Amino acid sequence: MRTNIVIDDKLMSTAIKKSGLKTKKEVVEEGLKLLVRVKNQAKLKKLKGKLKWKGNL
């Protein structure tokens, strides 16, 4: 999907340096992936104590 957004230059510069990624596109995509991952983890945390486990790890 193509879109135009305004991103704080200092924030983008810091994100590029910290991540080691080369392009703004890579930084934005990685940030979106991280957001989705964190939100999915939050959903799993809500299940804590609600599922019964049978087996031995």
Residue, then its C-alpha position, 0 to 999 in steps of 0.5 A: m500500500r502506498t501512502n504519504i505520512v509525516i514523520d518526525d525527522k529526529l525520531m526517524s533518524t534515531a530509529i534508523k541508527k538504533s535499528g541498523l536498517k537502511t531505509k525509512k520504509e524498512v524502519v516503518e515496516e519493522g515498527l508496524k510488525l513490532l506493533v502487531r506482535v506486541k498487540n498479539q502478545a497482549k491477547l495471549k496474556k489475557l488467557k493466562g490462567k484460563l487454559k488447562w495444560k495436560g502434558n510434560l515439557 
